[in-house]
Amino acid sequence: MRSPLSCFQRRPCLIQTGPLLQFATWILLALEFALAADLVRTAVAPTWDDISKLAVIATIRTMLNYFLAKDIADFSAAKQSAGTPPPG
C-alpha cells in the first residue's frame, strides 16, 4: 500500500516540506477531535445503528491517522537528516 505522500518520494524534493508537515499535523489533530465528537454523540443516545457506524468511522479514521503520522515522522526525519525524501 502506497502512502498518501509517496508522490514526493520518486523525485527530488522541489517544494518546501515544512508547510506540508504542518498541514498534516493539523489534519491529525482534526481527525482526533472529529472522532471524539462522534464518540460523545454516540454516548448520548446510542442505537445499534449508531454504534456500528461509529465502529466503521473509528476504524477508518484510526487507519488514516496511523499512516499520516507515519508519513509525518518519515518526512520529519528526512528533513532533519539530509533534506531528501525517505525511500519508499
N, CA, C and O of each residue as an XYZ file, in Angstrom:
352
protein
N       0.843     -1.168      0.000
C       0.000      0.000      0.000
C       0.893      1.237      0.000
O       1.804      1.353      0.819
N       0.630      2.142     -0.907
C       1.438      3.354     -1.007
C       0.897      4.415     -0.059
O      -0.309      4.522      0.162
N       1.794      5.172      0.479
C       1.383      6.235      1.390
C       0.859      7.425      0.588
O       1.211      7.592     -0.579
N       0.012      8.258      1.218
C      -0.537      9.415      0.509
C       0.524     10.395      0.022
O       0.308     11.096     -0.966
N       1.652     10.454      0.693
C       2.691     11.407      0.323
C       3.790     10.756     -0.517
O       4.860     11.336     -0.700
N       3.527      9.554     -1.028
C       4.567      8.846     -1.754
C       4.892      9.475     -3.102
O       5.921      9.149     -3.694
N       4.046     10.361     -3.600
C       4.338     11.011     -4.878
C       5.606     11.858     -4.777
O       6.234     12.149     -5.795
N       5.982     12.249     -3.586
C       7.180     13.064     -3.400
C       8.431     12.207     -3.243
O       9.538     12.741     -3.176
N       8.272     10.894     -3.183
C       9.400     10.023     -2.895
C      10.164      9.606     -4.141
O      11.290      9.128     -4.010
N       9.636      9.754     -5.303
C      10.273      9.289     -6.530
C      11.139     10.347     -7.198
O      11.955     10.017     -8.059
N      10.983     11.578     -6.830
C      11.738     12.646     -7.473
C      12.340     13.555     -6.398
O      11.939     13.477     -5.237
N      13.267     14.387     -6.754
C      13.856     15.295     -5.763
C      12.789     16.210     -5.167
O      11.802     16.557     -5.815
N      13.013     16.573     -3.958
C      12.050     17.420     -3.265
C      12.136     18.836     -3.823
O      13.118     19.541     -3.589
N      11.113     19.249     -4.558
C      11.129     20.552     -5.200
C      10.340     21.602     -4.421
O      10.391     22.789     -4.742
N       9.615     21.161     -3.403
C       8.824     22.100     -2.611
C       9.301     22.079     -1.167
O      10.015     21.170     -0.743
N       8.906     23.060     -0.450
C       9.206     23.102      0.970
C       8.299     22.118      1.688
O       7.078     22.191      1.544
N       8.868     21.199      2.458
C       8.047     20.223      3.165
C       7.558     20.753      4.503
O       6.701     20.130      5.129
N       8.075     21.876      4.952
C       7.639     22.453      6.227
C       6.147     22.737      6.271
O       5.467     22.269      7.185
N       5.616     23.491      5.310
C       4.168     23.745      5.325
C       3.344     22.470      5.156
O       2.259     22.355      5.724
N       3.851     21.517      4.381
C       3.146     20.252      4.196
C       3.070     19.482      5.511
O       2.022     18.934      5.854
N       4.175     19.441      6.243
C       4.190     18.748      7.529
C       3.302     19.443      8.550
O       2.626     18.785      9.341
N       3.302     20.755      8.533
C       2.457     21.493      9.470
C       0.978     21.249      9.151
O       0.171     21.061     10.062
N       0.626     21.251      7.876
C      -0.750     20.986      7.472
C      -1.166     19.563      7.855
O      -2.283     19.347      8.325
N      -0.272     18.598      7.654
C      -0.576     17.213      8.009
C      -0.783     17.063      9.511
O      -1.635     16.288      9.948
N      -0.017     17.794     10.294
C      -0.186     17.754     11.745
C      -1.541     18.302     12.148
O      -2.186     17.760     13.047
N      -1.982     19.366     11.498
C      -3.305     19.915     11.785
C      -4.412     18.939     11.373
O      -5.442     18.848     12.040
N      -4.199     18.220     10.285
C      -5.180     17.214      9.866
C      -5.290     16.113     10.915
O      -6.390     15.658     11.229
N      -4.143     15.682     11.459
C      -4.168     14.679     12.526
C      -4.973     15.155     13.722
O      -5.774     14.405     14.280
N      -4.760     16.394     14.110
C      -5.486     16.945     15.242
C      -6.980     17.020     14.947
O      -7.798     16.719     15.817
N      -7.339     17.413     13.749
C      -8.751     17.488     13.371
C      -9.400     16.105     13.382
O     -10.546     15.962     13.808
N      -8.677     15.089     12.919
C      -9.218     13.730     12.951
C      -9.472     13.270     14.383
O     -10.470     12.603     14.655
N      -8.580     13.621     15.291
C      -8.767     13.252     16.695
C     -10.014     13.907     17.283
O     -10.794     13.252     17.974
N     -10.202     15.197     17.009
C     -11.374     15.897     17.522
C     -12.666     15.386     16.889
O     -13.692     15.291     17.562
N     -12.622     15.060     15.608
C     -13.816     14.534     14.948
C     -14.211     13.177     15.524
O     -15.395     12.897     15.710
N     -13.219     12.339     15.805
C     -13.510     11.049     16.409
C     -14.064     11.223     17.820
O     -14.999     10.522     18.207
N     -13.507     12.138     18.579
C     -14.021     12.396     19.924
C     -15.459     12.911     19.874
O     -16.281     12.524     20.705
N     -15.768     13.772     18.918
C     -17.132     14.278     18.776
C     -18.106     13.152     18.438
O     -19.225     13.124     18.951
N     -17.692     12.235     17.586
C     -18.541     11.090     17.254
C     -18.765     10.187     18.465
O     -19.864      9.670     18.665
N     -17.731     10.002     19.261
C     -17.865      9.194     20.477
C     -18.852      9.819     21.456
O     -19.690      9.121     22.027
N     -18.756     11.120     21.648
C     -19.668     11.808     22.568
C     -21.101     11.742     22.049
O     -22.032     11.499     22.818
N     -21.278     11.958     20.751
C     -22.617     11.914     20.167
C     -23.239     10.529     20.336
O     -24.428     10.415     20.634
N     -22.448      9.488     20.149
C     -22.960      8.131     20.287
C     -23.216      7.789     21.751
O     -24.136      7.030     22.054
N     -22.423      8.333     22.655
C     -22.611      8.057     24.077
C     -23.888      8.683     24.615
O     -24.465      8.174     25.576
N     -24.336      9.772     24.015
C     -25.536     10.464     24.497
C     -26.792      9.677     24.156
O     -27.650      9.494     25.019
N     -26.922      9.212     22.929
C     -28.121      8.497     22.501
C     -27.730      7.331     21.599
O     -27.875      7.412     20.379
N     -27.235      6.250     22.194
C     -26.742      5.158     21.354
C     -27.859      4.250     20.821
O     -28.777      3.877     21.551
N     -27.761      3.919     19.578
C     -28.562      2.855     18.979
C     -27.572      1.897     18.321
O     -26.410      2.249     18.118
N     -28.019      0.708     17.993
C     -27.108     -0.250     17.376
C     -26.618      0.246     16.029
O     -25.483     -0.022     15.634
N     -27.471      0.966     15.332
C     -27.063      1.527     14.049
C     -25.954      2.567     14.241
O     -24.978      2.588     13.491
N     -26.112      3.424     15.247
C     -25.088      4.434     15.537
C     -23.772      3.786     15.976
O     -22.691      4.235     15.594
N     -23.877      2.739     16.772
C     -22.676      2.071     17.257
C     -21.919      1.414     16.109
O     -20.690      1.468     16.065
N     -22.641      0.797     15.186
C     -21.967      0.163     14.049
C     -21.333      1.203     13.138
O     -20.227      1.000     12.638
N     -22.029      2.322     12.918
C     -21.443      3.398     12.112
C     -20.200      3.965     12.787
O     -19.204      4.254     12.123
N     -20.259      4.120     14.090
C     -19.112      4.644     14.834
C     -17.923      3.698     14.733
O     -16.786      4.149     14.599
N     -18.171      2.399     14.794
C     -17.080      1.432     14.694
C     -16.384      1.536     13.333
O     -15.157      1.485     13.254
N     -17.165      1.681     12.272
C     -16.577      1.800     10.934
C     -15.808      3.113     10.806
O     -14.685      3.133     10.302
N     -16.410      4.199     11.259
C     -15.760      5.510     11.185
C     -14.472      5.523     12.012
O     -13.450      6.048     11.569
N     -14.525      4.946     13.208
C     -13.346      4.923     14.072
C     -12.220      4.112     13.436
O     -11.051      4.489     13.531
N     -12.567      3.005     12.790
C     -11.554      2.186     12.135
C     -10.890      2.942     10.989
O      -9.666      2.943     10.863
N     -11.697      3.577     10.163
C     -11.160      4.330      9.024
C     -10.293      5.483      9.500
O      -9.194      5.687      8.984
N     -10.771      6.234     10.475
C     -10.004      7.377     10.974
C      -8.723      6.944     11.668
O      -7.703      7.627     11.577
N      -8.770      5.820     12.358
C      -7.565      5.320     13.012
C      -6.518      4.923     11.979
O      -5.331      5.200     12.155
N      -6.954      4.274     10.904
C      -6.013      3.912      9.833
C      -5.435      5.159      9.182
O      -4.227      5.230      8.957
N      -6.276      6.143      8.875
C      -5.783      7.395      8.299
C      -4.784      8.070      9.228
O      -3.734      8.548      8.799
N      -5.131      8.099     10.501
C      -4.272      8.726     11.493
C      -2.913      8.023     11.563
O      -1.876      8.682     11.628
N      -2.918      6.697     11.550
C      -1.676      5.929     11.634
C      -0.768      6.219     10.439
O       0.410      6.532     10.612
N      -1.315      6.115      9.229
C      -0.477      6.291      8.046
C      -0.021      7.743      7.883
O       1.095      7.990      7.426
N      -0.861      8.692      8.245
C      -0.454     10.090      8.161
C       0.641     10.394      9.182
O       1.602     11.100      8.875
N       0.496      9.867     10.385
C       1.540     10.065     11.401
C       2.852      9.411     10.971
O       3.930      9.950     11.223
N       2.761      8.256     10.325
C       3.962      7.578      9.826
C       4.641      8.423      8.753
O       5.865      8.554      8.755
N       3.863      8.996      7.837
C       4.444      9.858      6.805
C       5.078     11.105      7.410
O       6.154     11.528      6.986
N       4.416     11.689      8.392
C       4.964     12.875      9.050
C       6.305     12.542      9.703
O       7.263     13.306      9.585
N       6.370     11.409     10.385
C       7.624     11.014     11.032
C       8.725     10.768     10.000
O       9.870     11.173     10.206
N       8.387     10.108      8.893
C       9.383      9.849      7.848
C       9.910     11.140      7.238
O      11.117     11.301      7.061
N       9.010     12.053      6.920
C       9.439     13.295      6.299
C      10.159     14.205      7.291
O      11.066     14.943      6.907
N       9.769     14.158      8.547
C      10.492     14.945      9.552
C      11.916     14.430      9.717
O      12.862     15.212      9.818
N      12.059     13.112      9.743
C      13.399     12.528      9.870
C      14.248     12.848      8.651
O      15.436     13.144      8.777
N      13.643     12.788      7.473
C      14.389     13.102      6.250
C      14.778     14.573      6.210
O      15.868     14.924      5.759
N      13.891     15.417      6.679
C      14.182     16.853      6.687
C      15.336     17.165      7.629
O      16.163     18.025      7.324
N      15.406     16.483      8.767
C      16.471     16.719      9.729
C      17.794     16.131      9.265
O      18.853     16.683      9.561
N      17.745     15.007      8.533
C      18.992     14.343      8.157
C      19.642     14.996      6.938
O      20.726     15.567      7.054
N      19.001     14.921      5.778
C      19.664     15.424      4.577
C      18.776     16.313      3.727
O      19.243     16.906      2.755
N      17.510     16.415      4.077
C      16.616     17.234      3.285
C      16.038     16.532      2.089
O      15.357     17.158      1.278
N      16.293     15.234      1.953
C      15.721     14.472      0.842
C      14.623     13.573      1.358
O      14.679     13.140      2.509
N      13.620     13.278      0.541
C      12.536     12.407      0.994
C      13.038     11.001      1.289
O      14.028     10.559      0.705
N      12.357     10.294      2.198
C      12.783      8.941      2.546
C      12.488      7.971      1.407
O      11.587      8.213      0.604
N      13.239      6.876      1.333
C      12.964      5.889      0.281
C      11.652      5.179      0.580
O      11.279      5.004      1.740
N      10.967      4.780     -0.460
C       9.706      4.133     -0.173
C       9.295      3.238     -1.221
O       8.239      2.613     -1.120
